Amino acid sequence: MMRRRRQAQTEDAIVGSNVDAMLSTGVIEHGEGV
């Protein structure tokens, strides 16, 4: 399993908004990852 790369706090907000946008458009879907 790959380790998650840590993001700077400013990048974290951008990543979060991009993930939300992709979830709402159906590009990605919520998973049950461990």
C-alpha positions in Angstrom: 0.0 0.0 0.0 1.3 3.5 -0.8 1.7 6.0 2.0 -0.3 9.2 1.6 1.9 12.2 0.7 1.4 15.0 3.2 0.1 18.3 1.7 0.7 21.8 2.8 -2.4 23.3 4.5 -3.0 25.6 1.5 -2.7 22.6 -0.9 -5.0 20.6 1.3 -7.9 23.0 0.8 -7.4 22.9 -3.0 -7.3 19.1 -3.0 -10.4 19.0 -1.0 -12.3 21.3 -3.3 -11.1 19.4 -6.4 -12.2 16.1 -4.8 -15.7 17.6 -4.0 -16.0 18.8 -7.5 -15.1 15.4 -9.0 -17.5 13.6 -6.6 -20.4 15.8 -7.6 -19.7 15.3 -11.3 -19.3 11.6 -11.0 -15.7 11.4 -12.1 -14.9 9.6 -8.9 -17.1 8.0 -6.2 -16.7 7.6 -2.5 -14.8 4.5 -1.5 -14.5 2.4 1.7 -10.7 2.5 1.7 -8.7 1.4 4.8 
